[in-house]
C-alpha cells in the first residue's frame, strides 16, 4: 500500500501516541474511580462506558459499542443504558471532577496553570486542524466544551487526539478483516521477534476490562489459527501461549504502519513538534511516576 506521508511524519505520529497515551489512560485507571462510581451509582463497566461515551449523546447502545470496537456488547450495552439512566451530563461532570482531583494530587504545586493552559491551547489547535471524517468518537469529544480546570483541559485536548488516532486504528483493523474480539486476541499475542515492542494489557486484564469469556477468547484465537495468523502452544502447567506467525507478524507491522500513516495527518505540519513533546513529557512522567496506571505500581 502506498503511504500518504513519509517515514518522518509517521514517526512523529508514533511518538505522539507513545508520549500522550499514559495521560489519557489516567481517566480510566486512578484512585478516584471508586468514589466516582459510588457517587453515580454505576459499576466499573457502566462508569467507564458512560465517562468515555458521554460525548456521543443519547444514542442507541450499538453506536457506542461500534465506536469502542473491541469491547463486548455484553458490557457496553447494559453499561450505556445504566449511564443514560443516571444522566450522561452527570457522569461527565463526575468524570471531570475526578480528573481534577487526580491530576491536582499528581501535579501538586509543580504545575503552573499558565503552562498547562498554553499546552492545552497547542493541542486544541492541532485537534481543530485534524480531519474528522470517519472519526466518530474523536468528533464527539471535539465538541465537548473545554473544561475550566487547566489540567483537565490539557487532558481533554489530548483525549481528542488520542480518540482521533484510535478511530483511525479501528478503520485499519476493520480493513484487515479482524472482528472486535479477534483484534484483541491478535494484539495481545506474543510477537515472534522479542525486539518488537508491543503495548498491551495481557490476556486476563484484556478479558476483564473488555468483557470477554475464556470460551469466546479461545474461539477467536482458534479462528486466527485457522487463518494462519496465530499459533498456540501449551506448556506442562496447561498455560496456553498465543504467538503471531510470520504472516501474523507481517499483518501486525502493516496495521501499525498504516495506523501511523493515518495519524500523521495531525502531526506532519506541526513546526514545534519536538518542543511540544518535550514540554508535555514532564506532566506525562508525573502520571507514570504516580504509580496508578497498570504496570506502574510503586
N, C-alpha and C positions, 0 to 999 in steps of 0.2 A: 504494500500500500504506500502510495506517495504521501509524504508528510507535508503539512502546510507550513510548519515552522522548522527552523534549523535546530541543530543539537544544542546550541547555547540557550535558545528560548525554551526548549524542552527541559533543559537542566534547571532553568530558573523556576519553572512550574513545579518540578520535583522538590527543589529547595524550599519553595514557599510552603508546599504541603507538609514537608517534614518539620519545618520550623514552627508552623502555626497550629498543627493538629493538637498538640497537648493542651493548648489554651482552650480550644473548642471543646475538647473532651471533658474538661473540668465541670461543665454543666451537668454531666451525667454520672460523674464519679466524684463526690465530695461529701464531707461530714454533715452538711446541712440537708441532705436528701431526706433523712428520716423525719425530721421536723416538718419539712415541706409536704411530705406525703401525709403526715398526721394532720396537718392544718387543712389540707384539701380533702381528706378522707379517701385518698386514692392509694392503691397499692403501687409497688415499684414499677410494674409494667404500665399501668394507666397513667402514672405521673410522667414517665418517660414519653409515652405516646402523645400525651396532651402537651407537655412542655415543648417537644420538638415539632409537633404537627400543628400547634395552635395557629401559626400564621396562615394555614390553609383555609381557615374559617369553617363554617358549618357544612362541610361536605360529607358525603357518604363514606363509610369506613374503607371501602375498596380503593378510594382515591389515596388515602393515607398509606395503606399497605403497598400500593403501587409505587408511591414516592419513596417509601422506606426500602422497598425491594426485597432485601434478604431477611426480613423478619417474617415469622409465621403469622398468617392471617388469624390464627387461633389466639394470639395475644394482642394483635393490633386492633382487631375489630371490637372485642369487648372493652379493651382499654380506651379506645376512642369514644365509644358510647358513654363510658363512665366519666371521661373528662368533659364531654359535652354536657352531661347532666350537672356537673359542678359549675361549669361555665368556663369556656376557653380563655376569656379575658382574665378571670380569677386565677386560673392555672398559670397564665403567662406572667401576671403580676407577682405571683408567689415565686416563680422561677427567677425573675429578675431580682427580687428581694434576697433570695438565696444566694445568687451570684454576687450581689453587692456585699453580703456578709462574708462569703468565702474569699472573694478577691481582696476585700478590705483586710481580712485576717492574714492573708498570704503576703500582700504587698506592704502592709503596715505604713509607717511614715516614710518609707523609701520611695513611694510612688508619688511623683509630683503631678497634680491634676492637669497642669498645663501640658506636660509631656504626654500624658495619656490622651488628652484631647487632640493634640497635634497628630499623634499616631493614628487615632481613630479617624481623623479627617482624611489622612492619606489613604487608609484602607477603604473608607466610604467612597472616595473619589475613584479608586481603582474599580471597585464593585459597580459603580454607576456607569462605567465605560464597558463593562463586560457584557457580551451579547447574551441575552436571556432566552432566546428561542430554544425550546426544548428543555429548559432548566426550571422545572415546575417548582420544586421546593425552594431553590435559591430565589426565584422570582417572588415567592410569597414572603420569604424572610426579608427581601429588599424593601418591601412595603411596610414593614413594621416600623413604627416611629422610633427615632433614635432615643435610647434611654438617657435620662438626666445624669446618672452617675457616670463619671468619666471612665472608670474601669469597666463597667458593664457596657458602655458604648463601644469601647475598644473590642470587648468580647463579641458584641453584636456585629460589628463591621467584619471581624474575622470569620464569624459564623456564616455570613452571607457568602463569602468567598469559599469557605470550606464546603458548604452545601452546593455551591456552583460547580466545584470540581466533582463532588460526589454525583451530581446529576449526570455529568459527562461520563463518569466512570460506569454508571449504570447503563447508559446507552451502549458503551463498548461491550459490557457483559452480555447484554441482550443480543448485540450483533455477533457475539461469539457463541450464541445459542446455549447459554447457561441459564437455567432457571434459578429462582431465588435461593433455593437450598443448595443446588449444585455449585453456585457461586461461592457460598460459604465453605463448603467442603473443599472445593478446589483451592480457595485462598489459604485455608488452614493446613493443607497438605505440605509435608516436608519437601523442600527443593533438593534435587539431587546434587546440586553444587552448593556446598556449605558456605561459599564466599558470597552467595546471593542473599542480601538482607531482605527479610520479609516481615512486615509489621502485622502481627496477628494477636489474637486473644487466647488461642488454644481451643481445642475441641470443646472441653467442658464449659469454659466461660462463654464460648460462642453459642452453645446449646442453651445455656441458662439465660443469657441475655436476649436471645432471639427466638426462643420458644420451640426448639426442635427436639423431638424424642430420639432415643437411640435407634429405634426402628426406622424412622424417617431418614436419619443421618446415614445409616448403613445402606439403605435402599438407594439413596442418591450417590453414595460412593460406588456401589456396585454398577450403577449406570455409567459413571465416569470410567470405571474399569472397562466396561464393555465398549466404550468409545476410544479406548487406547490412551486415555489421558492420565490415568491413575493406576498405581499398583498398590496392593495391600499385603502386608505381612504380619504374622502373629508370632510373638516370642513365647518362651516357655511359661510365662505367667499368664498368657492369654491376652496380653495387651496388643491391640491392633495399631499398626503404623501405616498411615497413608502417605505415599510418596508420588510426586509427579513423575511421569515417564518422560522420555526425551521429547515426545510430542506435546505432553502437558507443559513441560518447561518452555518449549518454544511458544506455545499459546500464551503462557503467563507473560513472557517477555513482550509479545505483541500487544497484549492487553495493557500492560503498564506503559509501553511506549506510545500507544495511541491515546491513552488517557492523558499522558503528559503533553502530547501534541495538541489535544483538545483544550487542555487547561492553559497552554501557553498564550492563548489569545488575551488573557487578562494581564500577563506579565511582560510580554515581549517589548513593549514600548515604555516601560517604567524606567525612566532615566536614573532615578535614585534607588534602584532595587537593592543594591548591596548595602547602602547606608540604612535603608528602611529595615531590612532583615536584621542588621547589626543592632539597630536601636530597639527592635522588638524582642530580641533574644533574651535580655535580662529579665523581662517580665515572664516569658515562657519558662525560663530556667527557674524562676521563683515558684511557678506552679509545679514543675517537676520536683524541685527540692522539697516541696511541702509534703511529699510522700503520700498523697491521697489518690493518685492515679494507679491503675493496675501496673504491676511491675516496678513501682517506685516506692514501695513501703519502706519506711525507715527502720 
